[in-house]
């Protein structure tokens, strides 16, 4: 018995992406010195006998110019996390605004004016800093260091949509400055944040692959039409 090859339309329930952008986020630099530096490298872990971090290196025959520093994303307990594989690597959630998402009118490159919404997102996570000697051995490891940043996006985010975000790239850099009377650790974090506005819908579709759009970085938050329109036909007089 032959099989029927006729086509039929189907209705599916799926999660629709209303908007999708990606942004490089440079988290504000975190600096630690003096007592703050001692707190993230607890003395009980390394038995520094009251010495500061740089004095500890010197007492163990480590030239400050010979050590290397590495920094990685971790959970709140200090366990290393792969930011691309583990979607729970960071907390990324919408900051609920008292009056809801503010509508914003923007002008597209085509000149068309559209109304979008202002969406605020909070991103939080932890990093761990390790200091290694010339042989690649870990001499000191910090406690998990928290970081956070708040980001504002202009998106198509009508009521009923929810924020979904994850990171597609993560980089953490750290540097330690040691002098005779000064020690300071600087930690910088850069990440690529993928942000989508989504909602469950029932649709009938023909599909193709899509990519994130170019982000609208500038929006018209303040009124630009400061004056009523003129009547050039009657005034000024010719």
C-alpha positions in Angstrom: 0.0 0.0 0.0 1.5 3.3 -1.0 2.1 6.2 1.4 0.4 9.5 1.0 2.8 12.4 0.2 0.4 15.3 0.5 1.4 18.2 2.6 -0.6 19.7 5.5 -0.2 22.7 7.7 0.5 22.2 11.3 0.2 24.4 14.4 3.0 24.2 17.0 3.6 25.7 20.4 7.1 27.1 20.8 9.1 29.9 22.4 9.2 32.9 20.1 12.1 35.3 20.2 10.8 38.8 20.0 14.2 40.4 20.0 17.9 39.3 20.3 21.0 41.3 20.8 24.6 40.6 22.0 26.7 43.0 23.9 30.3 43.1 25.1 30.2 44.1 28.8 33.3 45.4 30.6 32.7 45.0 34.3 34.1 47.9 36.4 37.6 47.2 37.6 37.8 45.8 41.1 40.9 46.8 43.1 42.1 45.3 46.4 44.9 46.7 48.6 46.0 46.6 52.2 43.3 45.0 54.4 41.0 44.2 51.5 43.8 42.3 49.9 44.4 40.3 53.0 40.7 39.4 53.3 40.4 37.8 49.8 43.7 35.8 50.4 42.9 34.5 54.0 46.0 34.1 56.2 44.9 30.8 57.6 45.1 29.2 54.1 48.8 30.0 53.6 50.2 30.6 57.1 51.8 33.9 56.1 52.7 34.7 59.8 51.3 38.2 59.6 53.1 39.1 56.4 51.3 40.9 53.6 51.0 39.1 50.3 54.1 40.6 48.7 56.2 39.9 51.9 54.9 36.3 51.8 56.3 35.9 48.3 59.7 37.3 49.3 59.9 35.1 52.4 59.4 32.0 50.2 62.0 33.1 47.7 59.5 34.1 45.0 60.5 37.2 43.0 57.4 39.2 42.3 58.5 39.4 38.7 58.6 35.7 38.4 55.0 34.8 39.4 52.1 34.6 37.0 48.4 35.3 37.8 45.4 33.6 36.3 41.7 34.3 36.9 38.7 32.2 36.1 34.9 32.1 36.5 33.7 30.2 39.6 30.6 29.4 41.6 30.1 30.9 45.0 32.2 28.1 46.5 35.2 28.7 44.3 34.7 25.8 41.9 35.8 26.5 38.3 32.9 26.9 35.9 32.9 26.7 32.1 31.0 29.9 31.2 29.9 28.6 27.7 28.7 25.2 28.7 27.2 26.0 32.1 24.2 28.2 31.7 24.1 28.7 35.5 27.6 30.2 35.5 26.1 33.7 36.0 23.0 35.1 37.5 21.3 37.2 34.9 17.8 38.5 35.7 15.6 41.4 34.8 15.5 44.4 37.2 11.8 45.0 37.6 11.0 48.7 37.2 8.3 50.2 39.4 6.2 51.4 36.5 7.1 48.5 34.2 9.3 48.7 31.1 9.5 52.3 29.9 8.5 52.8 26.2 11.2 54.4 24.2 10.9 55.9 20.7 13.9 55.3 18.4 14.7 56.1 14.9 15.9 53.2 12.7 18.6 53.6 10.1 15.8 53.7 7.5 14.4 56.8 9.2 11.3 54.9 10.5 10.4 55.6 14.1 9.4 52.7 16.3 8.5 52.3 19.9 10.5 49.8 21.9 11.0 49.1 25.6 13.8 49.8 28.1 14.8 46.5 29.8 17.3 46.5 32.7 19.3 43.4 33.5 21.4 42.5 36.5 24.4 40.2 35.9 26.3 38.7 38.9 29.0 36.1 39.3 32.3 35.1 41.0 35.9 34.8 40.0 38.9 33.2 41.6 42.5 34.5 41.3 45.4 32.1 41.5 49.1 33.1 41.8 51.6 30.7 40.4 55.4 30.5 40.8 57.8 30.0 37.9 57.2 26.2 38.0 53.5 26.7 37.4 52.6 25.7 41.0 49.7 27.5 42.7 51.2 29.5 45.6 48.0 31.4 46.6 44.4 31.1 45.7 41.8 33.7 46.5 38.4 33.2 48.0 35.6 33.7 45.4 35.5 37.4 44.4 31.9 38.6 43.6 31.3 41.0 40.7 28.1 42.5 39.4 27.0 44.9 36.6 23.6 46.4 35.6 22.9 46.8 31.9 20.1 48.7 30.1 18.9 47.5 26.7 16.4 49.0 24.3 14.4 46.0 23.0 11.2 44.8 21.5 9.8 43.7 24.9 6.0 43.9 25.0 4.1 42.8 28.0 4.1 39.1 28.4 7.7 38.6 27.2 10.4 37.4 29.5 14.2 38.0 29.6 16.5 35.2 28.7 20.2 35.8 28.8 23.5 33.8 28.8 27.2 34.4 28.1 28.9 33.3 24.9 32.4 34.5 25.9 34.1 35.2 29.2 37.6 36.7 30.1 39.1 37.5 33.4 42.4 39.3 33.9 44.3 40.1 37.1 47.5 41.9 37.9 49.3 42.3 41.2 51.5 45.3 42.0 54.2 44.7 44.6 56.6 47.5 45.9 58.5 47.9 49.1 55.5 49.5 50.9 52.5 48.8 48.6 50.6 45.8 47.2 47.5 45.9 45.1 45.5 43.4 43.1 43.4 44.6 40.1 40.8 42.3 38.6 38.9 43.0 35.3 36.1 41.0 33.7 34.9 41.1 30.2 32.0 39.0 28.9 29.7 38.8 25.9 26.1 38.8 26.9 23.4 37.3 24.8 20.0 38.8 25.6 16.7 37.6 24.2 13.1 38.6 24.9 10.8 35.5 24.6 7.3 34.3 25.0 5.4 31.1 24.4 3.2 31.2 21.3 1.3 28.9 18.9 2.4 29.5 15.3 2.4 28.2 11.8 5.8 28.8 10.3 8.2 28.5 7.4 11.6 29.0 8.9 15.2 30.0 8.2 18.2 30.6 10.5 18.5 34.0 12.2 21.2 36.0 13.8 21.2 38.8 16.5 20.4 42.2 15.2 22.7 45.2 15.5 22.1 46.8 18.9 20.5 50.2 19.1 22.9 52.0 21.4 21.3 55.5 21.3 17.7 56.1 22.1 15.5 59.1 22.3 14.6 59.3 25.9 13.8 63.0 25.9 11.3 64.9 23.7 13.0 66.3 20.6 10.0 68.3 19.2 10.4 71.3 21.3 8.4 73.7 19.2 4.9 73.5 17.5 5.0 73.0 13.7 5.0 76.2 11.6 2.6 77.1 8.8 5.1 77.9 6.1 2.3 78.7 3.6 1.3 81.8 5.5 4.3 82.7 7.7 6.9 84.0 7.4 5.6 86.2 4.7 7.4 86.1 1.4 
